[in-house]
Amino acid sequence: MLSVIICTYNRDKYIYNVLESLAKGTLLPCEYEIVVVDNNCTDNTKDELARFRADWPDVDLKYFLETNQGLSYARNRGIKEAEGSILVYVDDDAFVNDRYLENYKELLERRTDVSAAGGPIIPHYETGFEPRWMTYHLKRLLTGYLFFGNKEKSFPGDNYPGGGNAAYRKEVFEKVGLYNVELGRKGGDLGGGEEKDIFAKMKANRMQFVYTPGSILYHSIPAYKLEKDYFDRVTCGIGESERKRTLAVSRKSYAVRLFKEAIKWGGTIVLWLKYLLCLKPECGNKLVHFRWNVTKRLVK
């Protein structure tokens, strides 16, 4: 059985949509459960869950309140409460394609050598358009964008599944441990790094994870996520999370991360020049802004 884990914090605008998209899928209700972990919501989330239960009574929807604030706490609570052998994490502000769950189930039943998988994440801009300054790198950062083609494959390079669209065998967490509660988002604090930490441990344990094009998540992007305040909070959060994550491993790991940051600055400058020559200075300037925010919190 699959356990779909949705960790939520004040997303009553979206929570019904993601639940409905799962219920409308091709996988039968008897083959999965939905575990909603409420991380101290103060909005109408409970009312929306009640509406979904009334509309879709055949779907096994379970609700748990996690009072420890933080996405990692909520994710760990989901692992604890889930009854399935396959755990699928889905963002609370998204919707999925019809074969979303069926594809993950088929993949992990067919590929016994695979411990986890992740699918495409496509931004759904509520403004109706993408900003002129948006580039591939910033799109991945701000919207979670992920797409590596239409064929099943190992994730290229240092890439790994997006945290809001990933399926794991439950045994993964028995082997590598739970999410690091010092990392990840906490209320309005936009930290991160908890997924990267899990997949780094999986790699160290030679556990394989693959990209599957058949499980698509459409991530809703409201206007405020394209504004400067949100951009600064996210990018500064990345730098702080990387500092915490690498120092938790060792001083050497932190030093290596600083070295990589210097290399990233070289790449950023090259891209800035490229966009300048292409008469797209707003794209290059935004990338420099991103790298500066990451670096200043990384060396804090």
C-alpha positions in Angstrom: 0.0 0.0 0.0 1.0 3.6 -0.6 0.9 6.3 2.0 0.6 9.8 0.6 2.0 12.3 3.1 0.9 15.9 2.9 2.5 18.2 5.5 0.6 21.5 5.6 0.9 24.9 7.2 -1.8 27.5 6.5 -2.6 26.4 2.9 -6.4 26.2 3.1 -6.6 27.9 -0.4 -4.9 24.9 -2.0 -5.3 21.8 0.3 -8.6 20.7 -1.2 -7.2 20.9 -4.8 -4.3 18.5 -4.1 -6.5 16.0 -2.3 -9.0 16.1 -5.1 -6.4 15.6 -7.8 -5.2 12.5 -5.9 -8.7 11.1 -5.5 -9.4 11.6 -9.2 -6.4 9.5 -10.1 -6.3 6.0 -11.6 -5.2 4.2 -8.4 -8.0 2.6 -6.5 -8.8 4.1 -3.0 -8.1 0.7 -1.5 -4.5 0.9 -2.7 -3.5 4.1 -0.8 -4.1 6.2 2.2 -3.6 10.0 2.6 -1.9 11.1 5.8 -2.3 14.9 6.4 0.1 16.3 9.0 -1.2 19.7 10.3 1.9 21.7 11.5 -0.1 24.2 13.6 -2.4 25.7 11.0 -4.4 28.7 12.1 -6.6 29.0 9.0 -9.5 26.9 7.6 -7.5 23.8 6.8 -9.7 21.5 9.0 -12.9 22.8 7.2 -11.3 22.0 3.9 -10.4 18.5 5.0 -14.0 18.0 6.2 -15.3 19.1 2.8 -13.0 16.6 1.1 -14.1 13.8 3.4 -17.8 14.5 2.5 -17.1 14.6 -1.2 -14.8 11.6 -1.3 -15.9 9.2 1.5 -14.1 6.2 -0.1 -10.7 7.8 0.3 -8.9 6.9 3.5 -7.9 10.3 4.8 -6.1 10.5 8.2 -5.3 13.6 10.1 -2.6 14.3 12.6 -1.5 17.5 14.5 2.2 18.0 14.8 2.8 20.8 17.4 6.6 20.9 16.9 6.9 23.7 14.4 8.9 22.8 11.3 8.5 20.9 8.1 11.1 18.2 9.1 9.1 17.5 12.3 5.9 17.2 10.2 7.6 14.9 7.6 8.9 12.7 10.4 5.5 12.5 12.0 4.1 11.4 8.6 6.7 8.5 8.5 5.7 7.5 12.0 1.9 7.4 11.2 2.0 6.0 7.7 1.0 2.4 7.3 2.2 1.9 3.7 5.5 0.4 2.6 5.8 3.2 0.0 5.7 6.8 1.2 4.9 9.6 -1.3 5.4 13.2 -0.3 3.2 15.7 -2.0 3.3 19.5 -1.6 0.2 21.0 -0.1 0.0 23.8 -2.7 0.0 21.7 -5.8 -2.1 19.2 -7.9 -1.0 16.1 -9.8 -1.7 14.2 -13.0 -4.1 11.2 -13.2 -1.5 8.5 -13.1 0.6 10.1 -10.4 0.2 7.4 -7.7 -0.2 4.5 -10.1 3.1 5.4 -11.8 5.0 5.4 -8.5 3.4 2.1 -7.5 4.3 0.5 -10.8 7.9 1.8 -10.8 8.7 0.6 -7.2 7.1 -2.8 -7.8 9.0 -3.3 -11.0 12.4 -1.8 -9.9 13.3 -3.7 -6.8 16.8 -2.1 -7.0 15.3 1.4 -6.6 14.8 2.9 -3.1 13.3 6.3 -4.1 12.0 8.2 -7.1 10.9 11.7 -8.1 9.0 13.1 -11.0 8.6 16.5 -12.8 7.6 19.6 -11.0 6.0 22.2 -13.2 5.2 25.7 -12.0 1.7 26.9 -12.3 1.9 30.7 -12.2 -1.2 32.3 -10.7 -0.2 35.6 -12.4 -0.5 33.9 -15.7 3.0 34.6 -16.8 6.6 34.0 -16.0 8.8 37.1 -14.9 11.3 38.4 -17.4 14.1 37.9 -14.9 13.4 34.2 -14.5 16.1 31.8 -15.5 16.5 28.0 -15.3 18.5 28.2 -12.1 16.1 30.7 -10.4 13.1 28.7 -11.6 14.4 25.6 -9.7 15.0 27.7 -6.7 11.7 29.6 -6.4 9.2 27.2 -8.0 10.8 23.8 -7.5 10.9 23.3 -11.2 12.3 19.9 -12.2 12.3 18.3 -15.6 14.8 15.8 -17.0 13.0 14.6 -20.1 10.4 12.0 -20.9 12.4 8.8 -20.1 13.0 7.0 -16.8 16.7 7.5 -15.7 19.0 8.0 -12.9 19.1 11.6 -11.7 21.9 13.4 -13.6 24.9 14.8 -11.7 24.2 15.9 -8.1 20.5 16.3 -8.7 17.8 14.5 -6.6 14.0 14.4 -6.3 12.2 17.5 -5.2 10.9 17.3 -1.7 7.3 18.0 -2.7 7.2 15.2 -5.3 9.1 12.1 -4.1 8.4 8.5 -3.3 10.4 6.4 -0.9 10.4 2.9 0.3 9.7 3.2 4.0 12.8 1.2 4.8 14.9 4.1 3.5 14.3 6.0 6.7 15.0 2.9 8.8 18.5 2.8 7.2 19.5 6.5 7.0 17.4 8.0 9.7 14.7 10.6 9.8 14.8 14.2 8.5 17.1 16.5 10.4 14.8 18.8 12.4 17.5 21.5 12.5 17.0 21.9 8.7 13.9 22.7 6.6 11.2 25.3 6.9 9.7 26.4 10.2 6.6 28.5 9.9 7.7 31.6 8.0 11.4 30.7 8.2 12.3 29.5 4.6 15.1 27.2 5.4 15.9 24.1 3.5 18.5 21.3 3.0 16.6 18.4 4.7 15.9 16.6 1.4 19.5 17.1 0.3 20.7 15.7 3.6 18.5 12.5 3.1 19.7 11.9 -0.4 23.3 12.5 0.5 22.9 9.7 3.1 21.2 7.5 0.6 24.1 7.9 -1.8 26.6 7.1 1.0 24.6 3.9 1.6 24.6 3.1 -2.2 20.8 3.4 -2.4 19.5 4.2 -5.8 16.9 6.9 -6.7 15.6 7.6 -10.2 13.7 10.2 -12.2 10.3 9.1 -13.5 8.4 11.3 -16.0 5.1 9.7 -15.3 4.4 11.3 -11.9 3.9 15.0 -12.5 3.3 17.7 -9.9 2.0 21.1 -10.8 3.2 23.6 -8.2 1.0 26.7 -7.6 3.1 29.9 -7.6 1.2 32.9 -6.2 2.4 36.5 -7.0 4.1 37.0 -3.6 6.6 34.2 -4.4 7.9 36.3 -7.2 8.5 39.4 -5.1 11.9 40.6 -3.6 11.0 39.9 0.0 10.3 36.2 -0.7 13.3 35.9 -2.9 15.6 37.3 -0.2 14.1 35.0 2.4 14.5 31.9 0.3 18.0 32.6 -0.9 19.3 33.6 2.5 17.6 30.4 3.9 19.6 28.3 1.5 22.9 29.7 2.7 22.0 29.3 6.3 20.8 25.7 5.8 23.9 24.7 3.8 26.1 26.1 6.7 24.1 24.1 9.3 24.0 20.9 7.1 27.7 20.8 6.3 28.9 21.7 9.8 26.7 18.9 11.2 28.8 16.5 9.0 32.2 18.0 9.7 34.4 21.1 9.5 35.9 19.5 6.4 32.5 19.2 4.7 31.9 22.9 5.5 35.3 23.8 4.0 34.5 21.8 0.8 31.1 23.6 0.6 32.9 27.0 0.8 35.2 25.9 -2.0 32.2 25.0 -4.1 30.7 28.3 -3.4 33.7 30.1 -4.8 33.4 27.9 -8.0 29.7 28.8 -8.2 30.6 32.5 -8.1 32.8 31.9 -11.2 29.8 30.4 -13.0 27.5 33.2 -11.8 29.9 35.8 -13.3 30.1 34.0 -16.6 26.3 33.8 -16.7 26.0 37.5 -15.8 28.2 38.4 -18.8 26.2 36.1 -21.1 22.9 37.7 -20.1 24.4 41.1 -20.5 25.6 40.3 -24.0 22.1 38.9 -24.8 20.5 42.2 -23.6 18.9 40.5 -20.6 20.7 42.3 -17.7 17.7 41.7 -15.4 18.4 37.9 -15.6 22.1 38.3 -14.8 21.5 40.8 -12.0 19.0 38.5 -10.3 21.5 35.6 -10.4 24.2 37.7 -8.7 21.6 38.8 -6.1 20.8 35.1 -5.5 24.5 34.1 -5.1 25.3 37.1 -2.8 22.4 36.2 -0.4 23.5 32.5 -0.3 27.2 33.4 0.3 26.6 35.9 3.1 24.5 33.5 5.1 26.8 30.6 4.3 29.8 32.4 5.9 27.8 34.0 8.7 
